[in-house]
C-alpha cells in the first residue's frame, strides 16, 4: 500500500506528455512514475553496490547493531552519550594496547 507523497515541479511540456501517456496506457500518472523510478533505481543500484567505502561503512556499523539492546526506557534517551562513551573506551583501550606493545619492543 502506497502511503508516501513526493512532490516536484515539472515543465508544462513534460507534465502534458506524462498525462497523455497515462491516458493512452490507461494507467495513473502515479503508476508511470512508480515504474520510472523503480527502473532508474534498478539501473543505478549497481553503482552503490560496488562502492567499497559503503561496504566498509556497513561492515563497521554491523559490529554495533544490537549492542544497545536491553536498554530500559529511561536509558533510551541517553543512547547517544552511551555510544560515545563506549567508542571512547574502545579507542582508549586500543591506544593503551598499542602503547604497551611499543614499550615492550
C-alpha positions in Angstrom: 0.0 0.0 0.0 1.4 3.4 -1.0 1.4 6.0 1.7 4.3 8.3 0.9 3.8 11.6 -1.0 6.6 13.2 -3.0 6.1 16.4 -4.9 8.3 18.1 -7.5 8.0 20.7 -10.3 7.7 19.6 -13.9 7.7 21.7 -17.1 4.3 22.0 -18.7 5.6 20.0 -21.7 6.8 17.1 -19.6 3.6 17.1 -17.5 1.4 17.0 -20.6 3.4 14.2 -22.1 3.2 12.2 -18.9 -0.6 12.7 -18.6 -1.0 11.8 -22.3 0.9 8.5 -21.9 -1.1 7.7 -18.8 -4.3 8.1 -20.7 -3.1 6.1 -23.7 -1.9 3.2 -21.5 -5.0 3.5 -19.2 -2.9 3.8 -16.0 -2.4 6.5 -13.5 0.3 9.1 -13.6 1.4 7.7 -10.3 1.9 4.2 -11.8 4.0 5.5 -14.6 6.2 7.5 -12.1 6.5 4.4 -9.9 7.7 2.3 -12.8 10.1 5.0 -14.0 11.6 5.4 -10.5 11.9 1.7 -9.9 13.6 1.3 -13.3 16.0 4.1 -12.6 16.9 2.7 -9.2 17.4 -0.8 -10.7 19.8 0.6 -13.3 21.7 2.7 -10.8 21.7 0.3 -7.9 24.8 -1.5 -9.0 26.8 1.7 -8.7 26.2 1.9 -5.0 26.6 -1.8 -4.5 30.1 -1.5 -6.0 31.1 1.3 -3.7 33.9 0.0 -1.5 33.6 2.8 1.1 29.9 2.0 1.6 30.7 -1.7 2.1 33.4 -0.7 4.7 31.0 1.6 6.5 28.3 -1.1 6.6 30.8 -3.6 7.9 31.9 -1.2 10.6 28.3 -0.4 11.6 27.3 -4.1 11.8 29.6 -4.6 14.7 27.4 -2.3 16.8 24.0 -3.4 15.7 22.2 -4.8 18.7 24.9 -3.6 21.1 22.4 -1.4 23.0 19.7 -4.0 23.2 18.1 -4.3 26.7 18.1 -0.6 27.4 15.3 0.4 29.7 13.1 3.2 28.5 14.9 5.7 30.8 18.2 4.8 29.2 16.9 5.2 25.7 17.2 9.0 26.0 21.0 8.6 26.7 21.8 6.3 23.7 24.0 9.0 22.1 26.0 9.5 25.2 26.3 5.8 25.8 27.5 5.1 22.3 30.0 7.9 22.5 31.3 6.7 25.9 31.7 3.1 24.6 33.5 4.3 21.5 35.9 6.5 23.6 36.6 3.5 25.9 37.3 1.2 23.0 39.6 3.8 21.4 41.3 4.3 24.7 41.9 0.5 25.1 43.2 0.3 21.6 45.7 3.1 22.2 46.8 1.6 25.6 47.4 -1.8 23.9 49.4 -0.1 21.1 51.4 2.0 23.6 52.2 -1.1 25.7 53.3 -3.1 22.7 55.6 -0.2 21.7 57.1 -0.1 25.2 57.8 -3.8 25.2 59.8 -3.5 21.9 
